[in-house]
């Protein structure tokens, strides 16, 4: 056991935890004032719910000994049985197994929290709780095992995902898009302006995300060393490039750069570099960030209005599109000179990795969409996913939680 690595992973675990309240603020500021508390409540409830699920059986399903064919972990580690203070012989061999478990648990927490933004302002709290439990168990846990678990079948064929481009961002992004479509548009969508009610809160959330992302990406090196430093630098570089790219796109296309735009661009860059950060150089992070900022801007500002879906707070446009690009970019820019445990990408003459990344992306998107659609039907049948029209018009803060964030009515 290495005390420096242990301290690093524990600190990164706390940084990743900060990201979920960061998501709550980021989304809460973009929502209308009558719904901000519902978003904060949903995100905190997800922290509590998934924390319990992870300890009881989620970690075992994701990282436990393979149950066969690389599909899912068995329940040998249920209730953290056998997961103790000594390092694991399989994962992160220089830190306590409990530290690795908790670090990965923060990833499991934030992933369903990201989806909250797509169906914000119209989902029952009871449905959110039930759906989150089911989605974490039947979508997140299997995909995490496929890629990161010992014996996982996608990891075995060489799929690279350093910190969760597909496992976290694409799985949640495409699932969120499907849910937004199935649940339906908000009352008045496209007929009235749904402007963010408090952009300083969104800015605060974005800043917390940027800070937390250093733990998210650099912590995924699982040791305090050179690879963590590389991930730290590439993370910041891609975020900066994407933030400037989105701001300049707004400036050119819409007449002025905005705080919402530059913050959204930074998050898009952070998403895109997530799968690649431990496999690419700082210079490669610049085009990854620039393309993420431009691509996600068009997804949000042009594609969404064109197709007419109501992804309330642009989860798919930022996390789905950003994660897809980042996964492909890993197949382009990865270099064994950065990480010998990875592989060279297409630009280094290895077309195989790029093809593996495409296959990895397609399989996980298809699985997430199919299972999310089934879970939606189950939850809608049991408790109903959407609030009634009157509750939606009044706002979820009052109708779902009997609270109000502000004393001034809309």
N, C-alpha and C positions, 0 to 999 in steps of 0.2 A: 504494500500500500504506500502511496505517495501523498504526503500531507499537502503539498502544493497543488497537486491535481485535485485532491478532495476539496480544498478551499475554493478552487476555481469553479468546480462543478456546482458546489452549493451556492456560490454567488451567482452563477449563470442561471441556476434554477429560480432564484429570486427575481432575476431580471426578466426571465420569460413569464413569470407570474404577473409582473407589472403590465405585460402586454395586454392581458384580458381586460383589466380596468381601462387601459389605454384604448382598446377597441370600443368599450362602452362610451367613453367620452367622445371619441372620434365619430361614432355613429349618433350619439345623443345630440351633439351640436347640429348635425345635419337634419335631424328630425324636426317636426313641428313641436312647439312648446308643450302641447298637450300630451305628448308621447315620450318625453325624455326619460321620465322615471321608469316607464315600462322597459325601456332598453337597458337602463342601468340594472334594474331588478333581474331581467332575463340573463344578463351576463354574469351577475354575481351568483344567481341560482345555478347556472351552468358550472361555475367554479366548484360550488358545493357538491352538486350532483355527480359530476365526472370524477372529482376527487375520491368520492366513496366508491364509485363503480370501478375505478382504476385499482384501488387497494383490494377490493373484494374479488374481482375476476378479470377486469380489463387488462391489467398488466400481464397476467398469465396467458390470456388469449393472444396478446400482441407479441410478447417476447418469451413466453414459456417454451419449453421443449416442444419441438414440432410434433403435431399429432398425425402427420402423414402427408406426403406429397407437397409440402411447403405451403399449405393452404391456411392453417391456423395453429396457434399454440395450444397445447393441452392444458388441463387445469391442475397440473402438478404444483403450481405456485399460487393456487387460490388462497385468498386471504393473506398473501405474502408468506405463505409457508415455504421455508427454505430460502427466503430473501432476507439476508441479515446484514450485519455490520462488516463482514469480510467481503473482499472483492469477489465478483463472479468469475468463474472460469471461462465464461463465454463472452461477456460484455465488459468493457471498460475495466481492465484488469488492475488498475492502480487506484481505484476509488471504491468505497463501500458499495455493495450491491444496492442498498437502500438509496444511496445518492443517485445512482444511475436510474433507478426506478422512478424517483421523484422528478428528476430532470425530464424524463420521457413523459411523465404524467402531465407536465405543463403543456406539452405539445398536444396531448389528448384533450386538454381543457380548452385551449384556444380555438381548436379546429371547428367544433360546432358553434362556438361563440361568433366566429366570422360570419356564419350564415344568417345571424339575426338581422343584419342590415338589409337583406334581400326582401324579406317579408315583414319588415317593420311596420308598425302602426295598424296591423289588422289581424294578428294571431292571438288566440287565447293563451293565457299563461299555462293552463293545465295541459294544453296540447303541446306547447313548447317543451315542458318538462318531460312528458312521455316520449315525444319524438326524439329529444336529445338522448335519452337513455337508450332507445332502440338504435338510433343512427350510430352512436358511439360504439355500440356492441357489434352491429352487423355491417357497418361500412368502415369506420375508422380502424377498428382493431384488426380485421383481416388484411386490409391494405398495408397497415404498418408491419404486420408479420411478413407479408409477401416481400417487402423491400428491405426491412431492417432486422427482422427476426432471424435467429439462427436456423438455417435450412429453408428460409423463405424462397419461393420459386423464382420470383423476379430478381431478387438479389443474386441468386445462383446463376442466372444467365447474363449477369453483368450490368443490370440497370443501375445507374448512378443517381442518387438523390441525397446530397450531403446533409441537408437540414429540413427537408419536407416540401419541396416544390409541388410534387404530386400528392404525397401523403397528406399534407396539410392544406395547401392552397387550391390545387385543382379539384381535389375531392370535395372540398367545401364549396368552391366556386360554382362547379357545374350542378351540384346538388341544390345549391341556393337558387340558381336560375330556374331549375325545374319546379321547385317549390313556389317561386314567385308566379310562374305561369299557371300552375295547378290551383293555387289559392285565388288567383285573380287580382285584377288591378284595384287599387284603392278607390274609394268613392270620390268622384271628381277628377280622377287622373286625366291629364291632358286637356282638361277644361278649366282648370285653375292652377295658379302657381303654387308649387310645394317647395317654397324656399327654405334653406337652412335657417333655424331660428337663432343660433348662437355660434357663430364661427370661431370666436376665441376658445370656446370649449372644444371644438373640433381641432383647432390648432394644438391645444394642450394634449388631446388624445394622440395626435400625430407625433408630437414630440416624445411622449411616453413610448409609443411604438418604436420609434427610431432608437431610443436608448435601450429598450428591452431587446431589440433585434440583435444587438451585439452579443447578448447571452444566447439567443436563439441560434445564431449561426456560428459564432466563434466557440460557443460551448459544445457544439456538435463535434468538435475535434476530440472531445472527451479527455483532454489533457492540456495542461498549461505549457504550450510549446510553440514551435514555429508554425505549425499548421493552423493553430488557433489565431496566431497573429495574421496570417495570410487571409483567413476568413474574415477577420475584423476589418482589415484594410479593403478587401473587395466589397464587403457589405456597405461600408461608408461611401466608397467611390461610386458604386452603381446607384445608390440612393441619390447622391448629389447630381449625377448625370441625368437621371430620370426626372428629378424635380425641376431642373433647368429646362429640359426638353418639353415637359408638359407646359410650363410657364410660357415658353416661347411659342408653342403651338397656340395657346390661348391668345397671346399677344397678336399673332399673325391672323388667326381665324376669327377671333371674337372681339378684337380691339383693345384688350387689356389683360395683363396677367392678374390672377386673383390668389388670395391666400388659400382658398379651397383647392385651386388648381395645383399650386406648388406642393401643398401637403399631400394631395392625392398622387401627384407624380412621384414624390419621395416614397410613398407606400408601394406604388407600382414597382419602383426600382428595387426596393427591399424584397418584394415578393419574387421578382425575376432572378435575383442573385442567390436566393435561398438554396436551390438545388445545386448551384454551381460554385458557391463561395469557397469551398475547400478543394476545388479541382482546377480553378482558373487563376490567371494572374491579375494584378491590379489594372494593367492596361486593357486586358480583355473585359474587365468589369465596366469600362466606359461604354463601348458599343452595346453591351448587354443592357445597361441602364438607359442609354439614349433611345434604343428601339423600344424598350418597355414604356418609357414616358410617352413616346409618339403613338405607339400601338394602343395603349390603354386609353389615351386621350380620345382617339377615334372610336374606340369601342364604347366609351361613355357618351361622348358628345355627338356622334354620328350614327353608330350602329344601333344603339338602344332606341332612339327616336324613329329610326327607319323601320325597325321590326316591331316596335310598339309594346314591348313587354315592360312590366312595372317592377324592375329590380330597384327597390326604393332607394338604397344607398350605394348602389353600384358595386355589389360584391363580385358579380361575375366579370364585369368590365375591368376591375382591378386585380382581384385574386385569381379568377379563372384564366383570363387572358395573360396576365403577368406570369402565372405559374406555368402555363403551356409554353410561352416563349422561353422562360428560364430552363425548362426541361430540354427543349430543343437546343438552346444555347449551350447547355452542358455537353451535348453531343457534338457541338461545333468546336468549342473553345477548350475543352478539357485537355490537360497536359500532365503526363506522368512526371515531368520535371517539377511540377508543383506538388503533386501527391502520387508517389509511386504505387499506392494502394488503389488508385483509380485506373484510368486508361486514357490514351490519347484520343482526341476527337477528330472530326472530319478534316478540320483545317491542319491537323498534324498528320494527315494521310490515312486515318483509320475510319473508314466509312461504316464499319460494323457497329461502332458505338452509337452513331447517329441513328442507325436503323433500330437498334435495341431501344433507344430512348423513344422513338416514335411508337414502337410496339408497346412499350411500358405505358405510355400516355394513353393510347387507344384502349387498352385493356382496362385500366383503372377508371377512365371516364365512363366506359360502357357499364362496368360493374356498379359504380356509384349511382349512375342514372337509373338503372334497373331496380336496385334495392331501395333507393330513395323513393321511387314511384310506388313501390309496394308498401313501404312503411307509411307513406302519406295516406294511402287508402285505408290502412289499418287504423291509424290514429284518427282520421276523419270519421270513420265508422264508429269508433269507440267514444270519442269525446267531442268531435267536431273541431276542425282546425281554425275556422275563422269566427271572429266575433260578429254579432249582429250589426246591422247598419247603424242603428241608433248609438250603440256603444262606440263604433268607429268614429262617428261624427262628434261625439262628446270628447273622445280621447281615451286611450287605454290607461293613462295615469289614474283617472278617477274611476273608470268602470271596472278595471281589472285589479287595481291596488288601493283604491279609496284614498289616494294622495294627490297632491298637486305640487309641482316644483316651484310655481310662481303664484303670487297673489293676484296678478292682473290676468283677467280672462282674455282669450283671443277674441 
